[in-house]
Amino acid sequence: MQNYDIETLAVRAGITRSQFNEHSEALYLTSSFVFENAAQAAARFQGSEPGNIYSRFTNPTVTAFQERLAALEGAESCVATASGMAAILATAMALLKSGDHIVSSSGVFGATVQLFSNVLSKFGIETSYVDTTAPSAWKSALRPRTRFLYVETPSNPLTEVFDIRALADLAHGAGAVLVVDNCFCSPALQRPIELGADLVIHSATKYLDGQGRVLGGAIAGRRELVMDGIYGFLRTAGPSLSPFNAWVLLKGLETLRIRMEAQSQGGLELARWLESHPRVRKVYYPGLPSHPQHELARKQQRSGGAVVSFEVNGGREEAWKVVDSTSMISITANLGDTKTTITHPATTTHGRISPEARARAGITEGLLRVAVGLESARDIRADLERGLGG
């Protein structure tokens, strides 16, 4: 379906109907699949005949989700995982070995920092963090054993935007791969593979589902990396996406474009209002001309997205006051929901990393992150004004 637009792919890609010719995608809740005979069973296990074997690594509903997301991202292949963090872990375990080196941006999700610094380091894999979006700084961080560059763009929570094409060129020149976390934009707003990225990581829990219902993750990209490397790790280690969650995510993808457009418009309205508010020190949103990478965001993204971070004067006390004064917005660290959410990153999403790491990433005690949902923009502003008003 390569010639179809993304709206059509989100609804139609990946559908393989059963003998019942159902219109909606089927949900296959089974742990295993039956073979016609012993020879077919042997051929399936050996890989000489395609087909389903065991739902840890082959399931028709999960396959439908993988194929649809691959189509949306413009990727050759995709594998699904139990969560976004499982996707990052699977990528690292499949592509790296002891002695290898990762170059990562400082502004990544707190659990990602924990994984790189505290878990992978036990296996002799070292990570260097770059504190700037400048490609020159990334070039300086490269080593002979650098195997992949890892970046969130826009980043969580400061919405830094990285030049994907420039980083891809650096990675390829060093014999490494570029891995891009596309969680904040989704393929509805940004397609990193078209800009040179080798792999795209998703926490499908966020915008791909869009309604906060299930956990899920995915890795999309070049076939030799996904199927010859990462798929083998998933088959053996088993951080698998359940068929039910895959079915829910398929339904979420159908409305991805219209949700992202509406929520991005709400994000821009909120960012403009916050930027004019006397009690807001700084606003971080790629759709604002004041954002340091605004022009780059305009080139790489269809819009600024739905995540707005802002810093209030008065540190943690005033930031918590804003959070606690809300009555409609959900106080939760999740994002990508149709319901607007608010969190204080320094004590939630990035609370487990060291103060030094938070400072390096620019996460202050006065910083708040709002993921704009589908409520009225006026109601969102009014809810925040309760804490910002004085």
RASUL-V375398 format. One line per field, one symbol per residue. ss: DSSP state (2 for helix, 1 for strand, 0 for the rest). phi: phi as a letter, one per 30 degrees, with the letter a starting at -180 (. if undefined). Layout:
ss->???
phi->???
This chain:
ss->000002222222000000000000000000010000022222222200000001000002222222222222200011111002222222222220000011111000022222222222222001111100002222222000011111110000000000022222222220001111100002222002222000111110000000000000111110222222222222222000002222222222220222222222222222222220000111110000000002222222000000111111002222222222200001100000000011102220000000222222200000111110000022222222222200
phi->.dddddddddccdidbddddhdddedcccbdbbccdadddedddddidbdkdbaddbbaddddddddddedddicdbabcbdadddddddddddccbejdbccbdddceedddedddccdddciccbccccbddedddddddbecdcacbbcbddccdhdccdddddddddddcicccccdcddciddcabeddcjddbbcbddeddddibicbcababbldddddddcdeddddddidcddeddddddeddddcedddddddddddddddddddcddccdaccaddceddecedddddccdadiccbcaccdjidedddddedddbcdddaddbicdcdbbbcedcbdcddddeddddddiccdcdbbccdccddeddddddddeccdk
